[in-house]
Amino acid sequence: MGYNPALLFAIEGDYGKERGVQRFVNEANRRGIAVIVDVVYNHLGPDNLGDCFWRFDGWYENNGGGIYFYQDDRAQTDFGATRPDYGRPEVRQMLRDNAMMWLHEYHVDGLRFDSTVNIRRSRQGDLPDGWQLMQWINKDKRPENLTIAEDLEDNEWITKKLEDGGAGFGSQWDSGFYNVIRNAVVPMNDESRSMASIQAALNKRYNGDAFQRVIYSESHDEVTEHFGIKLGRMPEKIWPGNADSWASRKRSTLAAAIVLTAPGVPMLFQGQEFLEGGTWTDSPKTNPDAMLDWSKATKYSGILQLYRDLIKFRRNKEKNTRGLMGQNIRVFHTNEQAKVIAYHRSMEGGRGDDVIIVANFSAQSFDSYTIGFPSSGTWKLRFNSDWKGYCEDFTGIGYDTTAHEGEYDGFSCQGNVGLGPYSLIILSQ
C-alpha cells in the first residue's frame, strides 16, 4: 500500500499494520464513509524492488528486471524499466490477486487505478494483455465494489461494459472538466470566461451515464510540482502569492460549487475545503509546504462551512435538493456578455426534486436577474456562495424568489434572482 509498489501485498509501515488498516476500514464504513484504495499496476517500484521483484530468480535479458517485467522496450515507463510483463499469466494472476486482496481481506469499497493508459499502452503501442488484466479484475470484483480509472484520455471504452468489450470500470477521471473550470476561474479578465465551454462540460457524460466520470477542480496532478515548477492549488493559481485574497476565495469556491452541483462523481482534494494554497507533494522533505496546515480549518472556518453546506445539499440531507443526486441536467440559460449560466437538475421532477442553479462568473453583481423556472410559486434560496457567513467581505446578495407565469428560457414561468460577484446559488421548492 503506497505509491512506490515494491511489496504489493504488504502495508506501508507509515499507515500501520494489517489489523489496524482493517479496523480503519470497518470504522469508516460504520460512520457511512466508503474507503477507496489507490492501486498502481502500470509500474512497480522503482525504489526497493530488489527486496522482491527485481531479477527475482537471477534470470534477466537486455539488462532488464527479470521474470516479472518486460525484457524489451515495453518495460520503459517514467519510473525506469519497471512495467510488469502483462503477457505472463503468472504476473497477471499476481496483480489480479492483489486487487482481490484489498477488496476481500481489507473490505475496501473500491479501487482507483493509477494511470490505466500505461497499463493498456506502452511507448511502442497497445498492450492487449494489460487491457485483459483490467477486464479480469473488473469481472471478478463484487458488483458493489467501485473501480475508478485515472486514464485521462477521454476514452469511453474505459467505462464501457465488459460484455460490450470495454474495460468495465465504474467511473473515470474527467480531466477535461477540470480544464474547463480552471479556464473559467483562473484568468484575471472576465472576458475570457466561456459559458459555452462550461455548458459543454456540464452536459458531458461517458456512454450516456453522468456517473461514469469523476469531476473535480483540484487533484494531486494539478497542484503538485512538475520539473521544478510549483503548480499550486486553485487559490494560488488565481492569484499567485495571494491564495487568501478575495478573488482567490471567491473564484476557487465558485469552481468547487460547480463541481458539487454538476452531474457526475464529485471529488475534493485534501485541504481544498479550508483554502490550502501552496503546492502539494507527497514528500515534506522536498517541499516543506506539503503537509496540511490544519490551523486553516479554524482561520477559514467560513470556507469550510461553505464546503459542508455544498456537500449537504448535494446529498439531499434536507430533503429539498434531490435533483442534485440524479443524472438529469438542462442548461437553460447562458449569457456570454454577463458571464451568467443557469441549469436545472432533477431526478423525477417536482417539489423537493427540481433544483435551479445559477452561477455568475463575473465581478459584476446583479440585484435582480431574470431567469426561467419550471414551476410557479416560491423558490427558496438553499445555498449562496456569496453569503457573509462564509466570509465577512462577501456581499450577501441573494434571496428567496417568487416565479410567476410567463415563458422564459424555455420554461413556462420566470422570476428574478440576486447574484453576487463570482457566486453560485441553489434554489428549490
TORFI-704593 format. One record per residue (C-alpha): residue in three letters; x, y, z. Coordinates in steps of 0.5 Angstrom, whole numbers, plus 500, padded with zeros to 3 digits. Example, Ala and Ser with C-alpha at 12.3 -4.5 7.8 and 13.67 -1.06 7.14 Angstrom:
BEGIN
ALA525491516;SER527498514;
END
This chain:
BEGIN
MET500500500;GLY503506498;TYR505510491;ASN512506491;PRO510499490;ALA516494492;LEU512489496;LEU505489493;PHE502485499;ALA505489505;ILE502495508;GLU507501508;GLY509502515;ASP507509516;TYR500507515;GLY500502521;LYS500494521;GLU495490517;ARG490489523;GLY490497524;VAL488498517;GLN482493517;ARG480497523;PHE480503520;VAL476501514;ASN471498519;GLU470504523;ALA470509517;ASN464504514;ARG461504521;ARG461512520;GLY458512513;ILE465513510;ALA467509504;VAL474507503;ILE478507496;VAL485505496;ASP489507490;VAL493502487;VAL499502482;TYR500497477;ASN503501471;HIS510500474;LEU513497480;GLY518501485;PRO522504483;ASP525504490;ASN527498494;LEU525493488;GLY531489490;ASP527487496;CYS523482492;PHE521483484;TRP528485481;ARG531480478;PHE527475483;ASP531469481;GLY537471478;TRP535471470;TYR534477466;GLU535479459;ASN537486456;ASN539489463;GLY532488465;GLY529487471;GLY527479470;ILE521475470;TYR516480473;PHE518485468;TYR518486460;GLN525485458;ASP525490452;ASP523497451;ARG516496453;ALA519496460;GLN520503460;THR516508464;ASP517515467;PHE520511473;GLY525507469;ALA524500466;THR519498471;ARG513496467;PRO510489469;ASP510484464;TYR502483463;GLY504478458;ARG506473463;PRO500469466;GLU503469473;VAL504476473;ARG497478471;GLN495473477;MET499476482;LEU496483480;ARG489481480;ASP490477487;ASN493484490;ALA487487487;MET482482490;MET486482497;TRP484489498;LEU477488497;HIS476482500;GLU481482506;TYR481489508;HIS474490506;VAL475497502;ASP470499498;GLY473500491;LEU480501488;ARG483507484;PHE487505479;ASP493510477;SER495511470;THR491506467;VAL493509460;ASN500506462;ILE497499463;ARG494499456;ARG499502452;SER507503452;ARG511508448;GLN511502443;GLY504501442;ASP498498445;LEU499492451;PRO493488450;ASP495484456;GLY494490460;TRP487491458;GLN485484459;LEU488485466;MET484491468;GLN478487465;TRP479481469;ILE480485475;ASN473488474;LYS470482472;ASP472479479;LYS470484483;ARG464484487;PRO458489484;GLU458493490;ASN466495489;LEU467501485;THR473501481;ILE476508478;ALA481509472;GLU486515472;ASP486515465;LEU486522463;GLU485521455;ASP477522455;ASN476514453;GLU469512453;TRP472505453;ILE475505459;THR468505463;LYS464501457;LYS461495460;LEU465488460;GLU460485455;ASP461490450;GLY468490450;GLY470495455;ALA475495461;GLY469495465;PHE471501470;GLY465504474;SER468511473;GLN474515470;TRP477522472;ASP475527467;SER481532466;GLY477536461;PHE472538466;TYR478541471;ASN481544465;VAL474548463;ILE473550470;ARG481552471;ASN480557465;ALA473560468;VAL476562474;VAL484563474;PRO485568469;MET484575471;ASN480578466;ASP472576466;GLU472577458;SER476570457;ARG471566461;SER467562456;MET460560459;ALA459555452;SER465551455;ILE462551462;GLN456548459;ALA459543455;ALA463541461;LEU456540465;ASN453536459;LYS459531458;ARG458524460;TYR461517458;ASN457512455;GLY450516457;ASP452516464;ALA454522468;PHE457518474;GLN462515469;ARG466521470;VAL470524477;ILE470531476;TYR474536480;SER477543481;GLU483540484;SER487534484;HIS494532486;ASP497532479;GLU494539478;VAL497542485;THR504539485;GLU511540483;HIS513539475;PHE520539473;GLY522544479;ILE515548477;LYS511549483;LEU504549480;GLY500551486;ARG493550489;MET487553485;PRO487559490;GLU494560489;LYS493560481;ILE488565481;TRP493570485;PRO500567486;GLY503569493;ASN496571495;ALA492565496;ASP487568501;SER485574497;TRP478576496;ALA479574489;SER482567490;ARG477566496;LYS471568491;ARG473564485;SER476558488;THR470557492;LEU466558485;ALA469553482;ALA468548488;ALA461550487;ILE460548480;VAL463541482;LEU459540487;THR452542483;ALA454538477;PRO452531475;GLY458526476;VAL462524482;PRO465530485;MET472530488;LEU475534493;PHE483535494;GLN485535501;GLY486542505;GLN482545499;GLU476545504;PHE480550508;LEU483554503;GLU490551502;GLY494555497;GLY501552497;THR504547492;TRP503540494;THR508534494;ASP508527498;SER514529501;PRO515534506;LYS523533505;THR523536498;ASN517541500;PRO516544507;ASP509546505;ALA507539503;MET504538510;LEU497541511;ASP496547515;TRP490545520;SER490552523;LYS487554517;ALA481550518;THR480555524;LYS482561520;TYR478560514;SER472556518;GLY467560514;ILE470557508;LEU470550511;GLN463551513;LEU461553505;TYR464546503;ARG460543508;ASP454546506;LEU455544499;ILE456537501;LYS450537505;PHE445540499;ARG449535494;ARG447529499;ASN440532500;LYS441532507;GLU435537508;LYS430533503;ASN429539498;THR435538493;ARG434531491;GLY435533484;LEU443534485;MET443527486;GLY441525479;GLN443524472;ASN439530469;ILE441537467;ARG439542463;VAL443548462;PHE437553460;HIS441560460;THR448562458;ASN450570458;GLU456571455;GLN456578456;ALA454578463;LYS458571464;VAL452568468;ILE450561467;ALA444557470;TYR442550470;HIS436545472;ARG438539476;SER433534477;MET431526478;GLU424526477;GLY422533478;GLY417537483;ARG418540490;GLY424538493;ASP427535487;ASP427540482;VAL433545483;ILE436551480;ILE443553480;VAL445560478;ALA453562477;ASN456569476;PHE463568473;SER464576473;ALA466581478;GLN459585477;SER454583482;PHE446583480;ASP441585485;SER435583480;TYR437578474;THR431575471;ILE431567469;GLY426562468;PHE423557473;PRO420550472;SER414552476;SER411558479;GLY411560487;THR416561492;TRP423558491;LYS428558497;LEU435560497;ARG438554500;PHE445556498;ASN449562497;SER457562496;ASP456570497;TRP454569504;LYS457574509;GLY457568514;TYR462565510;CYS467571509;GLU465578512;ASP468581506;PHE463577501;THR457582499;GLY451577501;ILE447579495;GLY441573494;TYR434572497;ASP428567496;THR424569490;THR417568487;ALA416565480;HIS410567476;GLU407565470;GLY411568463;GLU415564458;TYR423565459;ASP429561458;GLY424555455;PHE420555462;SER413557463;CYS415561469;GLN420566470;GLY423570477;ASN429575479;VAL435572483;GLY440576486;LEU447574485;GLY454577488;PRO460577484;TYR464570483;SER458567486;LEU453561485;ILE446560488;ILE442554489;LEU434555489;SER429549490;GLN422549493;
END
